[in-house]
């Protein structure tokens, strides 16, 4: 009788390696975007910080072991900068997609400049002004989450408003982490609806406001995961709050969108298009 643990992935599942000399975020982001176009399952394996020949050979061994176990080529997304490391990986048994080899050489020809081939250059920003601004933006967004603080709102790049659990907090943090934007957020609550006005700290910053709404059905589902069976989560109450919030935003002339079927990335992109912050050069 075999003592091997059963493979939780069916034969149709393909193993995917994300190989990088840094964190692997770029490889994963690109890889997930491509793989999302295929309706099948993938088993991800992350191999970050492959920054030496020894580590590259170990990564290649793992890729080859996957080929031997699965009986099919693993898919390999790679962002290795140094050619000698990339060569080791490309000699392994897999279907290889090397982002740097694909894009750097054509860009060198077009720009007339050789690339630096420096490992970790994209993440080597700890002492830069841009990195410090991003950390400051994250701290700002945390301090101004859910209307916790009215201080320094003039520094905000955007202030998100909407009913509780409509996606304001994750969107604020994404804008801070990804784009270095100072994003505050305020919940619209029954007291605001009774007064028919925005929270008192917000009218002077109306040009920075952006609203999020959501379908009552989806809102009720989300709230029931947090406070099941409560009035707060009831469909009737959710319909009331969403309707009142949308009427308030229309009355105040606030730009807004529904987060019901949109990802955080899509919401953030729409907000960026609307508020048009100053973008820094690379």
N, C-alpha and C positions, 0 to 999 in steps of 0.2 A: 504493500500500500504506500502510495506517495505521501511524503511528509511536507511537500512544498505547499506554501500558502497559495490559495487560488488567486489568479490574476483578476483584480476588480475591473479591469478594462477589457471590453470585447475586442476580438481580432480587428475589427474595423477602426478601432481607435489608433491614431497615429501619435507617436512620441515626438515632441517638439523641443528642441534645445535652443535656449537663448544664451549666447556666448558673448561675453564682453570683457574688456580690460578694466571697465569701471563698474558702475552699479547695475548695468543691464537694462536700465529704464528705457533707453532709446530703442534697443532691440525688441523689448517686450511690447512697447507701444506700437511700433511698426508691425511686428508680427501679429499681434492681436487684431489690428485693423485689417490685415490681409486675411487671416484665418476666419474672421467673423463672416466672411462671404461664403463659407462652406458649412452646410448643415450636417456636421458630424462632430464627433468628440475628439478632443486632443488632450494628451497628457503632457503638461508643461514641465520641463526640467530647467532650472536656472543655474547658470555657471558664470557668476560674476568674478571680477578681479583676476582674470586670466592674463597676468602681466609678465610672465616669464616662460621660457621654453619648457621647463619642467611642468608647469601648470598646464601649458598647452597640450603636452603629451598626455597628461592625466585626463584632460577634457576629451581628447581624441579617443582615449581608451574607453571612456564612458559611452561615447557615441557608438563606438564599435560594439560594445557589449549590448547596447540597445538593439543594434541591427541583428546581432546573433540571437537575442532573446525573442524579438518580435518577428523576425523573418522578413522584414521590410525596411526600406530606408527611413531613418528618422529625418525629420525636417530640421534644418539648422539655420537659425537667424543669427548672424554674427556682426558685431561692430568692433572688431579688433583693428586697431590702427596700424600696428607694426606688421609689415609684410611677412616677416619670418614666423610670427605667431599665427597669422592667418593661413600661411602655407601648411603648417602642421594640422590645423583644423580641417582644411579643405582636402587633405589626404585621407581623412577618415571616411567611413562608409555612411554617407548621408546625402540628402538633397540640400545643397548649400545655397544660401542667399546671403552674400556678404555685402552689407550696405555700404561700407567704405570703399571697397574695391569697385562697386558698381558706380558710385557717384563721384568719388574724389578725383579719379583720373580724368574724366570728361571736364570737371570743373577746373583742374589744373591747366588743361589745354585752352579752355575758354578764357580764363582769367590771366593766363600767362604768368602764373605764380605757382611755385611748388608748395604743397602743403607741408605743415610742420611735422606730421606723423608723430605727434606728441601724445602719449597715453594719458587719458583722463583729463584732457584739456577742457572739455565741456563742463566738467564738474569742478575744475580747479579755480573756484571763484570765492573761496571762503573769505579772503581779504579784500574783495572788490566792493565797490560802492553798491553795485547792483545786488549782491548777496545780502549786504547789510540792510538794504531797503526792503528786501523780501522778508527777512526775519522781523523787521520792524512792522511790516504790513500784517504778518501773522499774529504778532502780539496785539496789534491794534484790533484786528478782527475778533480775537478771543475776548478782549476787554469789552468790546462793543457788541457782543453776541446777545440776542434776545432782549435788547433794550436795557442791558445791565448798566450802561453808563451814558451820560449825556455830554461828557467832557470831550473837547477837541473834535467835535463833529465837523467843524470847518475843514479839518484835515482829510476827511473821508473822500475817496474817489467816487464811491457809490454807497447809497443807503437802501437796502432792500426792505420792503414791507410786504406783509401778507399774513394770512391766518396762521396759527400755530400748526407746524408739521407740513408746511407747503414746500419745503426745500430751501429755506433761507440760510440756515447755518452751513450745510455742506457747500452751497454755492459760494457763500462768503469766504470760507476757508480755501476753496479751490481757486478763487480769484486771487487770494493773498499768496498762496503757495506757488501757483503756476505763473502768475503775472505780476506779483509784487504790488497789487492794488489794495489800498486800505478800504475794506468793505465792512460797514456796520449793518446790523439788521434789527428791525423792530417788528414785534407781533401786532397785528390788528386784533383787538379784543372787544367783547360786548360793550364795555364802557365807551370805547371810541364810537361804536355804532349808535349808542344811545345819544351821544353828544352830536353825532354827525360830523365829527371833525377828526383830523389826524392827531396823534400824540403831540402834546404842546411843544416838544423840542424840535419837531420836524418842519413846520411850515416855512421857516426861513431858509431851509435847504431843499426846497421843493425841486429845484433843478437837478439835484443829485439823486432823487428818489426813483426807484424802479420797483414795480410790484410783481409779486408772484401769486398766482392763483392755482387752483387744482380742482378736479371734479369732486363733488361731494361724496360720491361712491368710493373713490380712491382714498380720499381723506379719512372717511369713516374706517376703511380697512386699516390704514396706517395707525390711526389713533387706537383702534381696538387691540392692536398688537402691544400697545403701551398701557392702556387703561380699559381693559375689556369690560363691556357691559355698562360703561359709565354714560352719563348724559353728554359729557365732553365728546365721546366717540360715536354717539348715536347719529344715524343718517339724517334725522330731522334737524338736529342741531348743526350738523356739518352743512346741510343745505342752507340754513339760515345764515351762518357765518360767511360762507362763500358768497352768497348773494349780497349780503351787506357790504362785504369787503370790496367786491367788484363795483357796486354802486358808488362807494366812497372814492375809489380810485378814479372812476369816470368823472365824478363830480369835481375832484381835485386836479384833473388833467394829468394824472400820473401814467406814464408808460408801463405796460405790464404784459405778461404772457402766462400761459398755463404750463405748469410743470408736469401735468398728468402723464404724458407719454414721452417726455424729453429727458435725455440724460443730463447730468451735471455739466458735461462738456458743451452740450448744445445750448443749455441755458446761459452758461458763461459767455459763449461766443456771441449770442444774441445781445447780451448786455454790453459786451465790448463794442459791438457795432453801433449801439445806441449812444453810449456815453463817450465813445471816441477819446480815450485817454491818450496823453502823449506817449508815444512808443520810443524806447531807447534803441540806439543802434547796437548791432552785435559787436 
